[in-house]
Amino acid sequence: MSSSAPRYGIINFDMMKTWFGRAPEQDGPFWSLNLMKYRDVADCGDATARPSGVQL
């Protein structure tokens, strides 16, 4: 992963406003797809090697 890549996802505030602003009669369950890519080894940003969650 390049050093210019974002460390975390970008929040879509406009979409969140629609979720929280819905009238109860329009509210209900929805499908969501997680397309995040996870690292094999944790990157804490301080150049310290950390174990992955599998190793803990």
N, C-alpha and C positions, 0 to 999 in steps of 0.2 A: 504494500500500500504506500502510495507516495506521501511525502510529508505535507503536501498541499491539500490532501483529501480531508474532508470534515471528519472530526472524531465522532460525532453523533449525528443523528438525523436532524432534519430541519422541520420544525413544527409548522403546520398549516393552520394558522390562527383563523383564517376565514372559514375553513371547514369546521373547526371547533365551535365557532360562533353559531353555525347552523345546528349543531348537535344540542347545545345548551339552550338555544332560543326556540326550540320546537314546542308547539302546543301539545298538550297531552294526547289529543286525538290523532296527532301526526307522529307521535313518538312510538318507538317499537324496536325490536331487535334488528341488527344489520350485520352483514358479513364484512370481515376485515382480513386482509392478507398482509402478513409480515414479510417484507422483502429485504430485511436487514441482513448484512453480512457480518459474521462474527469472526474474531481473530482466534487462531490456534493457541496463542499465548497472549495473556493480558498485556495491554500497553497502557501503563499508568501515566505516561507523559513525562516521567522523571528519569528515563533511561535505566530504571531498575527492572531486572528480569523478575517476573512474577509467574507462579504456576497457573495453568489454566484451571477452569472449574472442574475438569475431569480429574486432575491430579490431586485436588484437595480432598 
